[in-house]
Amino acid sequence: MSAHPERRVVVSRSPAALGRARDRFDPDGGVPDVPAIVGRQSRQALLTVGAVAGLLVGVPVAAAWAPVPWAWAALSLGVQGAWVGLAVLHLRRAERLET
């Protein structure tokens, strides 16, 4: 038998209180709720993928409506700016969800 008997831990919160606190940090230890953060970041990633898919489908459709050569150049440059904008927005939102 060991010198230190097993200690019992009393749970002071009800399961409903734990459910409400799921999306917040633990005030005692500051430990983040990783599954909640991953879930929020996954939803954000799906929104970004949807925007990228819309861009990939929308540019050829817009190009078909504007057959003049300068429109193709404008669309090509505009798409690059949209890629960078989507990447920056996604990064900022993902980092904000971690805090």
Short mmCIF file of the C-alpha atoms (twelve columns), coordinates in Angstrom:
data_MODEL
# 
_entry.id   MODEL 
# 
loop_
_atom_site.group_PDB 
_atom_site.id 
_atom_site.type_symbol 
_atom_site.label_atom_id 
_atom_site.label_alt_id 
_atom_site.label_comp_id 
_atom_site.label_asym_id 
_atom_site.label_seq_id 
_atom_site.Cartn_x 
_atom_site.Cartn_y 
_atom_site.Cartn_z 
_atom_site.pdbx_PDB_model_num 
ATOM 1  C CA . MET A 1  0.000   0.000  0.000   1 
ATOM 2  C CA . SER A 2  1.308   3.449  -0.878  1 
ATOM 3  C CA . ALA A 3  1.995   6.195  1.630   1 
ATOM 4  C CA . HIS A 4  -0.467  8.502  -0.136  1 
ATOM 5  C CA . PRO A 5  -3.988  7.154  -0.479  1 
ATOM 6  C CA . GLU A 6  -5.936  8.086  -3.603  1 
ATOM 7  C CA . ARG A 7  -7.622  11.424 -3.256  1 
ATOM 8  C CA . ARG A 8  -11.193 11.953 -4.421  1 
ATOM 9  C CA . VAL A 9  -12.016 15.040 -6.440  1 
ATOM 10 C CA . VAL A 10 -15.378 16.714 -5.969  1 
ATOM 11 C CA . VAL A 11 -16.981 18.064 -9.146  1 
ATOM 12 C CA . SER A 12 -18.656 21.346 -8.346  1 
ATOM 13 C CA . ARG A 13 -20.182 22.172 -11.755 1 
ATOM 14 C CA . SER A 14 -23.208 20.631 -13.312 1 
ATOM 15 C CA . PRO A 15 -22.981 19.295 -16.900 1 
ATOM 16 C CA . ALA A 16 -25.152 22.195 -18.128 1 
ATOM 17 C CA . ALA A 17 -22.657 24.716 -16.771 1 
ATOM 18 C CA . LEU A 18 -19.840 22.899 -18.516 1 
ATOM 19 C CA . GLY A 19 -21.756 23.053 -21.810 1 
ATOM 20 C CA . ARG A 20 -22.161 26.820 -21.615 1 
ATOM 21 C CA . ALA A 21 -18.484 27.316 -20.893 1 
ATOM 22 C CA . ARG A 22 -17.323 25.124 -23.764 1 
ATOM 23 C CA . ASP A 23 -16.349 28.001 -26.059 1 
ATOM 24 C CA . ARG A 24 -14.416 29.982 -23.452 1 
ATOM 25 C CA . PHE A 25 -11.003 29.649 -21.912 1 
ATOM 26 C CA . ASP A 26 -10.700 28.094 -18.503 1 
ATOM 27 C CA . PRO A 27 -10.227 31.059 -16.125 1 
ATOM 28 C CA . ASP A 28 -8.150  29.028 -13.673 1 
ATOM 29 C CA . GLY A 29 -5.493  27.675 -16.005 1 
ATOM 30 C CA . GLY A 30 -5.985  29.620 -19.213 1 
ATOM 31 C CA . VAL A 31 -6.168  26.379 -21.189 1 
ATOM 32 C CA . PRO A 32 -7.998  26.804 -24.496 1 
ATOM 33 C CA . ASP A 33 -10.795 24.508 -25.558 1 
ATOM 34 C CA . VAL A 34 -9.017  23.049 -28.574 1 
ATOM 35 C CA . PRO A 35 -11.982 21.172 -30.126 1 
ATOM 36 C CA . ALA A 36 -14.073 24.354 -30.102 1 
ATOM 37 C CA . ILE A 37 -11.267 26.354 -31.719 1 
ATOM 38 C CA . VAL A 38 -10.721 23.688 -34.373 1 
ATOM 39 C CA . GLY A 39 -14.452 23.622 -35.117 1 
ATOM 40 C CA . ARG A 40 -14.638 27.397 -35.544 1 
ATOM 41 C CA . GLN A 41 -11.529 27.420 -37.728 1 
ATOM 42 C CA . SER A 42 -12.955 24.573 -39.844 1 
ATOM 43 C CA . ARG A 43 -16.136 26.567 -40.448 1 
ATOM 44 C CA . GLN A 44 -14.011 29.570 -41.390 1 
ATOM 45 C CA . ALA A 45 -11.980 27.408 -43.784 1 
ATOM 46 C CA . LEU A 46 -15.185 26.189 -45.440 1 
ATOM 47 C CA . LEU A 47 -16.275 29.796 -45.975 1 
ATOM 48 C CA . THR A 48 -12.914 30.583 -47.548 1 
ATOM 49 C CA . VAL A 49 -13.099 27.506 -49.781 1 
ATOM 50 C CA . GLY A 50 -16.575 28.609 -50.868 1 
ATOM 51 C CA . ALA A 51 -15.266 32.066 -51.767 1 
ATOM 52 C CA . VAL A 52 -12.386 30.532 -53.727 1 
ATOM 53 C CA . ALA A 53 -14.790 28.208 -55.564 1 
ATOM 54 C CA . GLY A 54 -16.996 31.187 -56.413 1 
ATOM 55 C CA . LEU A 55 -13.970 33.017 -57.749 1 
ATOM 56 C CA . LEU A 56 -12.860 30.023 -59.821 1 
ATOM 57 C CA . VAL A 57 -16.324 29.685 -61.347 1 
ATOM 58 C CA . GLY A 58 -17.070 33.396 -61.609 1 
ATOM 59 C CA . VAL A 59 -13.971 34.484 -63.516 1 
ATOM 60 C CA . PRO A 60 -14.527 32.246 -66.565 1 
ATOM 61 C CA . VAL A 61 -18.196 33.256 -66.634 1 
ATOM 62 C CA . ALA A 62 -17.246 36.944 -66.499 1 
ATOM 63 C CA . ALA A 63 -14.610 36.378 -69.168 1 
ATOM 64 C CA . ALA A 64 -17.185 34.746 -71.449 1 
ATOM 65 C CA . TRP A 65 -19.359 37.872 -71.170 1 
ATOM 66 C CA . ALA A 66 -16.435 40.193 -71.919 1 
ATOM 67 C CA . PRO A 67 -14.588 38.826 -74.972 1 
ATOM 68 C CA . VAL A 68 -12.389 41.914 -75.489 1 
ATOM 69 C CA . PRO A 69 -8.661  41.309 -74.776 1 
ATOM 70 C CA . TRP A 70 -8.241  44.078 -72.172 1 
ATOM 71 C CA . ALA A 71 -11.014 42.509 -70.062 1 
ATOM 72 C CA . TRP A 72 -8.971  39.307 -69.826 1 
ATOM 73 C CA . ALA A 73 -5.991  41.270 -68.522 1 
ATOM 74 C CA . ALA A 74 -8.166  43.098 -65.994 1 
ATOM 75 C CA . LEU A 75 -9.690  39.818 -64.826 1 
ATOM 76 C CA . SER A 76 -6.255  38.216 -64.516 1 
ATOM 77 C CA . LEU A 77 -4.926  41.047 -62.363 1 
ATOM 78 C CA . GLY A 78 -8.133  41.239 -60.358 1 
ATOM 79 C CA . VAL A 79 -8.031  37.538 -59.553 1 
ATOM 80 C CA . GLN A 80 -4.515  37.860 -58.127 1 
ATOM 81 C CA . GLY A 81 -5.658  40.667 -55.849 1 
ATOM 82 C CA . ALA A 82 -8.664  38.593 -54.787 1 
ATOM 83 C CA . TRP A 83 -6.405  35.612 -53.932 1 
ATOM 84 C CA . VAL A 84 -4.206  37.790 -51.747 1 
ATOM 85 C CA . GLY A 85 -7.242  39.425 -50.118 1 
ATOM 86 C CA . LEU A 86 -8.866  36.076 -49.336 1 
ATOM 87 C CA . ALA A 87 -5.614  34.726 -47.902 1 
ATOM 88 C CA . VAL A 88 -5.129  37.756 -45.634 1 
ATOM 89 C CA . LEU A 89 -8.757  37.692 -44.458 1 
ATOM 90 C CA . HIS A 90 -8.608  33.985 -43.735 1 
ATOM 91 C CA . LEU A 91 -5.356  34.319 -41.784 1 
ATOM 92 C CA . ARG A 92 -6.662  37.226 -39.681 1 
ATOM 93 C CA . ARG A 93 -9.920  35.441 -38.884 1 
ATOM 94 C CA . ALA A 94 -8.162  32.189 -37.997 1 
ATOM 95 C CA . GLU A 95 -5.789  34.001 -35.654 1 
ATOM 96 C CA . ARG A 96 -8.671  35.933 -34.062 1 
ATOM 97 C CA . LEU A 97 -10.505 32.665 -33.396 1 
ATOM 98 C CA . GLU A 98 -7.503  31.421 -31.405 1 
ATOM 99 C CA . THR A 99 -7.646  34.296 -28.941 1 
# 
